[in-house]
Amino acid sequence: MPKRTLAIIGATFVAMIYGSTFTIAKDVMPTYVQPFGFILIRSIGATILFWLLTFFAPKEKIDKKDFPRIMAAAFFGVAFNQLTFFKGLSYTSPISASVIMVTAPIIVLILSAILIKERIEIKKVIGIIIGLTGTSILILYGKSIGNSSNANWGNFLVFTNAFSYAIYLIIVKKLISKYHAFTFIKWIYSFGLLFVIPFGYSEFNAIEWQSIPIDIYYKIGFVVFFTTFLAYLINLMAMKQLKPTTLSVFIYLQPLFAASFAISLGKDELNLIKITSAVLIFIGVYLVTQKKATSN
C-alpha cells in the first residue's frame, strides 16, 4: 500500500479517536478530575510512553540548534494548545467549541502560505470550505449555542487553541522531515510537561484517587494512551507524507465520528441532515487530500 494512502488512513484513525474522546473524557471531568489536572495526567503518561519508545528508535542525535524548535512545538502543540482548549471548553458550550475548532484548517492554510510559502491551491480552498460547511451543519443543527456569562472568553480560548494547533503543525513539519518521529517526540512532551506542571499541579494534587471508579480509570487510560500517545504519534508519522494543510482538514471528521459514536451508543439518531453533512465532509476531505503529480 502506498505510504501516502497509509498516512491518510492514519489521519482518519486519529480523527476517529478524537471524535470518541469527548464522550469518554466527559465522564471524567470535572466530577473526578479537573481540566488542568487531567492535562497533567495526559502529559505525564504520554511522556513516559514516548521515552519508552527510545528503545525502538533509530540512533539519531538531535542537533542542538533544533531544540528551540522542539520547545516551540512543545509549547504550541502540548501545553498552550491543551490548556486553552480545556479551559475554554469549561466556559463555553461544546457546540460553540466545535464550531470554532474547525477554523484550524483555514488558519493552517493561511499560516502555511505566509510562513513556509506553501502554494494555496484553489481545489484545497474549495475542499476546506465544503468541509467546513458540512461540519458546521452537523454540529449546529438543532443545537443551542448557550449564553454563559463567560462564553465569549471561552470562545476566545478555544479559538486560541485552534491557532496554537495550526502553528504546531507548521513548526513540527520541519522536524519530521529531518528526524524519525521517535527521535524527537519524547523531547516535545518532556518540555510540554514542564510547561504544564505549573498550571496543573494543584488540580492534580486535589484528585481523590481512592474515590475514582474502575471504569473511570479505564477512560483516563484511553485518553492517555489513545488520545495523547497514539494520536500524536500517528499524526507525526502521517506528516511525513502530508502537508500541514492536508493533515489539518481531518479535523472536520472529528464531529462526524463523534456523532457516529453517539449514535452507536443510542444517544443520537441518524437523519437526513447528518447524512448530508457526512457527504459534504467527505467531499471536502477528498478534494484536500488529492495529490498533484509534483506536490504532497
Buried (B, 14 or more C-beta within 10 A) or exposed (E): EEEBEBBBEBBBBBBBBBBBBBBBBEEBBEEBBBBBBBBBBBBBBBBBBBBEBEEEBEEEEBEEEBEEBBBBBBBBBBBBBBBBBBBBBBBBBBBBBBBBBBBBBBBBBEBBEEEEEBEEBEEBBBBBBBBBBBBBBBBBEEBEEEEBEEBEBBBBBBBBBBBBBBBBBBBBBEBBEBBBBBBBBBBBBBBBBBBBBEBBEEBBEEBEEEEBEEEBEEBBEBBBBBBBBBBBBBBBBBBBBBBBBBBBBBBBBBBBBBBBBBEEEEEBEEEEEBEBBBEBBBBBBEBBBEBEEEEB
